[in-house]
């Protein structure tokens, strides 16, 4: 999933190691405006601010507006990318998460992963591994002849286990490379909108109900708070007029006809 406008702006600022105050000083935009651009209740960002921030960060305005994943090369020639027709069709088909694919390919260890895959696929190390196994076999035969040992001897078992299986060796290397890359990408996604929530739905509901139970107000106000929790509205951001309007609508709910249980409350 592509990053939101808020996430892009915050990521670019954090990459530069800047606070909102420092960014305001660098761009001439107000700290409050910059903060609002990165907040959850983000609204529109002005044309002037988009251009100013795009110039400052050295990225395209379309990237800031989440219209493209390309930061600095909006007009790159397709031929320069050396992609096959099949790869281009795959990327255009949207069958793969191209943002995740880019994270994978731009990871510092991706070239090592690709090199290990290439060595195995093209058989580059096959001859060296075969030579190593042949040397082990020769050493084992010489020991058996000199000391009249059998295949069941511990030393013979040890030499036999020294054989390198090319497929197992490279599968292990590739697995290790990929594990490290995926762990880094997973950690980078923690807390982002496209990442898994830190708490389960059941846990969030439990926390919401506990907060509602401790809320001092009428039944209508409690139900309104539950509604706000479930719809991600900020109760304390609603005006009194908005609260009253919502509560008038809620009067039609069947829930309003059920009395609040007093069990467990202090008299």
Secondary structure as UniProt FT lines:
FT   HELIX           5..15
FT   TURN            16..17
FT   HELIX           20..27
FT   HELIX           31..38
FT   TURN            40..41
FT   HELIX           47..57
FT   HELIX           61..64
FT   TURN            65..66
FT   TURN            74..75
FT   HELIX           78..81
FT   HELIX           85..93
FT   HELIX           98..105
FT   TURN            108..109
FT   HELIX           110..121
FT   TURN            122..125
FT   HELIX           126..147
FT   TURN            151..152
FT   HELIX           154..161
FT   HELIX           166..189
FT   TURN            190..191
FT   TURN            193..194
FT   HELIX           201..213
FT   HELIX           219..230
FT   TURN            231..232
FT   HELIX           235..237
FT   HELIX           240..250
FT   TURN            251..252
FT   HELIX           254..257
FT   TURN            263..264
//
